[in-house]
Amino acid sequence: MSQIAFSVRMDSRLKEEFSAMCEAFGMPVSTAINLFAKAVVREQRIPFEIRADMPNDDTRRVFELAEAGKELNGPFSSMEELRKSLDA
C-alpha cells in the first residue's frame, strides 16, 4: 500500500492538545488521524455526534426577541392561517 502525506490546518493550541492526547494514548498523531479515516470509511459516517453546544447569533437573537415578546406570530387556529403568516 502506498502512502501519501497531506497537511491539515488546525489552531496551534488544538494541535498541542491533540498531540498531547495522542502521546498519552501511546500513538503518533498520524496513527490517530488514520484511525479516524478508517472509521469513517468503515462506518460510512462520522463516527461521533457533531453538534453545536451554543446557539449561533441568529438563533440567540430569535430567543431574545421571543423572551421579550417581540416579533411573535400565532397562535394559529389552522394550517391555512400558519401558511398565510409564513408567506407574509
FIRO-593215 format. One line per field, with one value per residue: residue in one letter; residue number from 1; x, y, z of N, C-alpha, C, CB in turn. Coordinates in pm, 1 decimal, decimal comma. Last residue first. Glycine has a CB too. Example, Ala and Ser with C-alpha at 12.3 -4.5 7.8 and 13.67 -1.06 7.14 Angstrom:
bapa	(S  A);
zator	(2  1);
n.u	(1285,0  1319,0);
n.v	(-225,0  -569,0);
n.w	(708,0  780,0);
ca.u	(1367,0  1230,0);
ca.v	(-106,0  -450,0);
ca.w	(714,0  780,0);
c.u	(1290,0  1320,0);
c.v	(3,0  -330,0);
c.w	(787,0  780,0);
cb.u	(1408,4  1130,8);
cb.v	(-59,8  -447,3);
cb.w	(572,5  904,6);
***
This chain:
bapa	(A  D  L  S  K  R  L  E  E  M  S  S  F  P  G  N  L  E  K  G  A  E  A  L  E  F  V  R  R  T  D  D  N  P  M  D  A  R  I  E  F  P  I  R  Q  E  R  V  V  A  K  A  F  L  N  I  A  T  S  V  P  M  G  F  A  E  C  M  A  S  F  E  E  K  L  R  S  D  M  R  V  S  F  A  I  Q  S  M);
zator	(88  87  86  85  84  83  82  81  80  79  78  77  76  75  74  73  72  71  70  69  68  67  66  65  64  63  62  61  60  59  58  57  56  55  54  53  52  51  50  49  48  47  46  45  44  43  42  41  40  39  38  37  36  35  34  33  32  31  30  29  28  27  26  25  24  23  22  21  20  19  18  17  16  15  14  13  12  11  10  9  8  7  6  5  4  3  2  1);
n.u	(-4633,2  -4609,3  -4662,6  -4933,1  -5043,7  -4981,4  -5143,3  -5397,1  -5392,5  -5390,3  -5548,2  -5511,0  -5207,0  -5093,2  -4879,4  -4555,8  -4348,9  -4192,7  -4143,8  -4108,3  -3863,2  -3827,6  -3810,0  -3568,1  -3390,8  -3422,4  -3325,1  -3056,0  -2973,1  -2991,1  -2787,6  -2555,0  -2619,4  -2613,4  -2370,5  -2300,9  -2370,6  -2240,4  -2189,7  -2104,9  -1887,9  -1784,0  -1946,3  -1987,2  -1913,8  -1760,6  -1518,7  -1457,7  -1434,8  -1228,9  -1014,3  -989,0  -916,3  -672,1  -526,5  -507,8  -353,1  -118,5  -31,1  36,1  135,6  36,9  -29,8  -207,5  -42,9  -12,0  -270,8  -270,8  -74,6  -195,2  -413,7  -281,6  -152,6  -375,0  -507,4  -316,2  -319,8  -581,2  -494,6  -489,0  -296,3  -145,0  -36,2  137,4  73,2  173,1  66,0  85,3);
n.v	(3586,1  3313,1  3266,3  3338,9  3145,6  2912,9  2957,8  2947,9  2679,8  2535,6  2724,5  2897,1  2992,4  3240,5  3403,4  3546,6  3807,9  4037,0  3998,3  3899,9  3853,7  3594,1  3644,8  3787,6  3588,0  3392,1  3536,0  3562,6  3295,2  3244,7  3417,4  3319,5  2976,8  2818,6  2575,1  2326,1  2155,6  1835,0  1519,3  1203,9  992,4  905,6  997,3  709,0  450,8  281,7  276,3  549,7  629,9  459,9  553,4  814,4  755,2  623,8  835,1  1003,0  837,5  820,9  1087,5  1123,7  809,3  684,2  676,3  839,5  1055,3  1132,5  1224,3  1441,8  1603,1  1658,0  1807,5  2029,6  2130,8  2181,1  2375,7  2580,6  2629,0  2505,7  2365,9  2209,9  1942,5  1785,7  1455,8  1195,7  852,6  519,2  212,3  -117,7);
n.w	(440,8  456,4  724,2  734,7  567,7  717,2  946,9  830,7  742,0  973,6  1238,2  1439,1  1592,1  1829,6  1580,1  1621,5  1751,5  1791,6  2146,5  2402,1  2499,5  2415,4  2139,5  2124,9  2216,8  2018,0  1796,6  1876,2  1874,2  1601,3  1506,9  1639,6  1751,7  2075,8  2166,0  2079,9  1792,0  1708,0  1600,1  1731,6  1538,0  1291,2  1004,0  788,8  714,4  863,6  710,8  677,8  948,3  1036,5  882,3  987,7  1257,7  1214,1  1098,6  1321,1  1488,5  1337,6  1343,5  1613,1  1764,7  2085,9  2355,9  2468,5  2511,2  2244,3  2197,5  2374,0  2256,0  2010,5  2103,1  2213,4  1982,1  1818,2  1966,6  1941,4  1663,4  1458,4  1147,1  835,7  734,1  449,1  359,9  192,3  118,3  49,2  -94,5  0,0);
ca.u	(-4639,9  -4595,3  -4529,9  -4836,3  -5057,2  -4923,9  -4997,8  -5351,4  -5405,9  -5269,4  -5549,3  -5620,9  -5285,7  -5117,3  -4960,2  -4672,3  -4410,2  -4191,4  -4141,0  -4243,0  -3912,5  -3834,6  -3922,0  -3693,6  -3404,0  -3454,8  -3464,3  -3139,4  -2969,8  -3078,8  -2926,0  -2603,1  -2547,6  -2683,6  -2423,0  -2346,2  -2329,3  -2348,6  -2142,2  -2206,8  -1928,9  -1810,1  -1855,1  -2038,6  -1981,5  -1896,1  -1583,8  -1478,3  -1528,3  -1362,6  -1061,0  -1022,1  -1037,0  -782,5  -556,6  -577,3  -487,1  -195,1  -66,6  -80,2  162,0  38,5  83,5  -259,9  -95,3  103,8  -219,4  -363,9  -55,6  -68,2  -435,9  -364,8  -75,9  -270,2  -572,1  -347,2  -197,6  -538,6  -552,1  -481,9  -424,3  -141,9  -116,7  129,3  95,2  131,1  144,9  0,0);
ca.v	(3732,8  3374,8  3236,4  3411,0  3287,2  2931,6  2947,4  3070,8  2788,1  2534,8  2630,7  2802,3  2976,3  3103,7  3294,2  3517,4  3676,2  3969,1  4077,3  3905,3  3990,3  3619,1  3566,5  3850,0  3714,9  3361,8  3491,4  3682,4  3369,5  3173,0  3432,0  3456,5  3078,1  2864,6  2709,4  2341,0  2285,7  1925,1  1656,4  1306,7  1055,5  810,3  1049,1  824,0  537,3  306,5  152,4  464,1  698,4  450,1  415,8  794,8  830,4  553,7  716,0  1050,3  879,1  699,2  1025,8  1193,3  936,3  676,2  598,0  711,9  984,9  1083,0  1110,2  1329,9  1553,7  1584,8  1681,8  1944,4  2093,3  2087,0  2246,9  2525,2  2580,3  2603,2  2349,3  2337,4  1981,2  1873,9  1575,3  1291,6  990,6  621,3  334,8  0,0);
ca.w	(453,2  324,6  671,8  813,8  531,7  582,8  958,9  897,0  643,9  892,5  1125,6  1457,7  1470,2  1782,6  1633,9  1538,4  1763,7  1662,2  2023,4  2347,5  2516,6  2559,9  2193,0  2081,8  2288,9  2157,7  1798,4  1856,4  2000,8  1694,1  1461,0  1663,2  1674,8  1956,0  2184,6  2217,5  1845,1  1745,0  1580,3  1711,9  1662,5  1399,6  1105,5  862,5  618,1  911,4  755,7  561,4  857,9  1097,2  865,2  846,3  1226,8  1281,7  1019,4  1201,3  1529,8  1365,1  1214,8  1557,0  1696,3  1940,2  2307,8  2420,1  2628,9  2318,6  2121,8  2395,0  2392,9  2014,6  2032,6  2298,6  2101,7  1775,7  1944,1  2073,9  1728,4  1558,4  1279,1  907,9  791,9  565,7  336,9  302,4  77,6  145,5  -98,5  0,0);
c.u	(-4500,8  -4590,5  -4505,3  -4693,7  -4953,1  -4929,9  -4932,0  -5199,2  -5360,0  -5273,4  -5415,2  -5629,0  -5393,3  -5208,9  -5018,3  -4749,4  -4528,4  -4244,7  -4136,5  -4253,0  -4055,0  -3889,8  -3938,3  -3814,0  -3534,3  -3479,2  -3508,1  -3287,1  -3059,4  -3086,6  -3024,0  -2748,3  -2612,0  -2600,7  -2500,9  -2412,2  -2386,0  -2289,8  -2259,2  -2140,8  -2030,5  -1836,1  -1883,9  -1927,0  -2050,5  -1979,1  -1730,8  -1556,0  -1560,5  -1467,4  -1200,9  -1075,6  -1080,8  -915,9  -669,6  -616,0  -568,5  -337,8  -148,1  -124,5  32,5  73,5  88,2  -148,9  -153,3  59,3  -100,0  -315,4  -147,6  -42,9  -309,7  -388,6  -154,8  -188,5  -468,7  -414,3  -224,6  -418,8  -498,0  -557,6  -403,8  -283,4  -116,8  36,0  86,4  161,3  87,5  89,5);
c.v	(3794,2  3527,3  3303,0  3388,4  3370,1  3078,7  2973,5  3070,9  2921,3  2647,5  2637,5  2702,7  2871,9  3102,5  3330,6  3403,7  3664,3  3826,5  3986,3  3985,9  4005,7  3757,8  3591,0  3777,1  3785,8  3490,0  3458,5  3644,8  3493,4  3246,0  3365,4  3475,1  3214,7  2970,2  2748,7  2476,1  2299,3  2055,6  1747,3  1442,6  1163,6  872,7  967,7  877,6  655,2  392,0  174,7  337,8  608,4  515,6  396,7  654,1  804,5  621,6  634,8  931,6  926,5  734,5  898,4  1126,9  995,8  811,3  583,9  621,4  848,4  1004,8  1048,0  1205,5  1434,9  1525,5  1596,0  1807,5  1996,9  2039,6  2142,3  2389,2  2520,9  2546,2  2458,6  2322,6  2113,3  1909,9  1657,4  1404,3  1078,4  758,3  435,8  123,5);
c.w	(461,6  331,0  537,8  760,8  606,6  540,5  824,1  910,2  705,0  789,4  1053,5  1342,2  1494,8  1660,8  1768,3  1603,9  1668,5  1670,3  1900,7  2219,0  2462,9  2589,3  2343,0  2140,4  2252,7  2236,6  1940,5  1861,1  1991,8  1827,1  1558,2  1621,8  1698,2  1882,8  2059,4  2242,3  1985,4  1796,6  1612,0  1695,7  1630,0  1537,3  1231,4  950,8  686,2  815,5  788,4  601,4  738,4  1007,8  922,5  821,8  1083,0  1251,9  1082,0  1113,1  1410,3  1405,8  1234,7  1427,1  1640,1  1880,8  2156,8  2367,3  2591,4  2441,7  2193,2  2321,1  2421,8  2152,3  2036,0  2234,4  2190,0  1894,9  1904,7  2062,1  1866,7  1635,5  1370,3  1039,0  863,8  607,5  463,9  263,1  202,2  88,4  0,5  0,0);
cb.u	(-4721,6  -4709,5  -4511,5  -4846,5  -5200,2  -4998,4  -4957,2  -5417,1  -5553,0  -5252,4  -5666,3  -5753,6  -5195,8  -5178,1  -4878,0  -4630,6  -4455,1  -4051,0  -4019,9  -4335,7  -3819,1  -3696,3  -3900,7  -3702,8  -3284,3  -3341,8  -3483,0  -3105,7  -2824,3  -3029,3  -2942,1  -2516,3  -2547,0  -2822,3  -2308,5  -2230,0  -2377,4  -2440,8  -2087,8  -2306,2  -1806,8  -1694,9  -1873,9  -2164,3  -2083,2  -1890,5  -1511,8  -1342,4  -1468,8  -1363,7  -964,1  -898,8  -1014,1  -758,4  -431,7  -488,7  -478,9  -127,0  59,9  -48,0  265,1  -96,9  80,3  -363,4  -202,7  195,3  -179,8  -506,4  -81,4  47,6  -479,0  -499,0  -37,4  -177,8  -680,7  -437,4  -96,9  -656,2  -521,1  -540,5  -479,9  -60,7  -261,9  269,5  -8,4  201,7  147,8  -96,8);
cb.v	(3772,6  3331,6  3087,4  3368,5  3338,7  2843,9  2808,4  3085,2  2799,0  2398,8  2662,0  2877,1  2935,8  3018,6  3167,4  3480,5  3650,3  3967,5  4172,7  3962,6  4089,2  3603,4  3415,9  3851,9  3806,3  3280,3  3369,1  3751,4  3410,5  3029,1  3371,7  3555,8  3042,8  2921,6  2811,3  2322,8  2403,6  1860,5  1680,6  1308,9  1114,5  718,0  1206,5  785,9  457,0  373,2  96,0  426,4  834,1  515,7  318,4  820,4  980,3  549,0  629,0  1150,2  990,1  615,6  994,4  1342,4  916,1  627,7  462,8  735,9  1069,8  1199,5  1153,1  1367,8  1666,6  1676,8  1708,2  2012,9  2218,6  2152,2  2258,8  2621,3  2693,3  2638,7  2208,4  2455,2  1871,3  2001,3  1539,3  1346,8  1035,3  602,3  394,0  0,1);
cb.w	(577,0  235,5  658,7  960,0  563,2  479,3  1012,4  1036,5  594,6  822,8  1027,4  1471,4  1350,0  1894,7  1645,7  1391,9  1908,5  1606,4  2023,4  2449,0  2446,1  2623,7  2165,8  1928,5  2258,5  2222,9  1707,3  1721,2  2036,5  1715,5  1320,4  1588,1  1523,2  1993,1  2213,8  2312,2  1753,2  1851,2  1433,4  1829,7  1739,2  1410,6  1129,7  947,6  538,3  1045,8  878,1  497,2  809,2  1237,1  931,4  758,1  1249,6  1434,4  1004,9  1122,2  1635,1  1475,7  1134,0  1532,4  1582,9  1886,7  2369,3  2310,8  2698,2  2359,9  1979,4  2347,8  2494,6  1975,5  1887,2  2327,1  2182,2  1671,3  1835,6  2152,6  1740,3  1655,8  1336,2  822,5  888,8  535,9  293,5  339,4  -31,2  282,5  -241,7  122,7);
***
